[in-house]
Amino acid sequence: MAHLQEAAVKQITEICERYKDEETPLMMILSDIQKEYGYIPLEVQELVSEKTGISVAEIYGVVTFYSFFSLKPKGKNVIGCCLGTACYVKGAQQVIDKFSEILGIKPGETSEDGLFTLDALRCIGACGIAPAVQINGTVYPKMSVDQVSPLIEKYKNGGVA
């Protein structure tokens, strides 16, 4: 916890206190921390453990099980490529491979400039418009390899075409 700034310790403590009367507060605490900081590193998990009495092992298990929690900071633009069955059979693997090639990162990584994080998602519930890609909450339907480069350029220019 030596790496956490005093203000962060105070804020995380306040988040833990907010849910002290809940029977199962962990998901709410972690969700609030993820929203506030964008990720949940080990130092934060240790602090949450100290404040709640929940073991670090249990906290780590939850953080690594759910894809919306992250151990590392995410990029400014988070690209989620759905690799669920419907998307996969319609070419999602080629789409994510193209994102990976152009950005020079693998799924789960963030570009050196901090602009992009590439995530492989299991299902985003958009099977009817497969293959689907989600960027910062916006879903792009029926993605093709040819659409990847223009989409990256759009987000390099602040999200405008």
Secondary structure as UniProt FT lines:
FT   TURN            2..3
FT   HELIX           6..18
FT   TURN            19..21
FT   HELIX           26..37
FT   HELIX           42..52
FT   HELIX           56..65
FT   TURN            67..68
FT   STRAND          77..82
FT   HELIX           85..89
FT   TURN            90..91
FT   HELIX           92..103
FT   TURN            107..108
FT   STRAND          109..110
FT   TURN            112..113
FT   STRAND          116..121
FT   HELIX           127..129
FT   STRAND          133..135
FT   TURN            136..137
FT   STRAND          138..140
FT   HELIX           145..156
FT   TURN            157..158
//
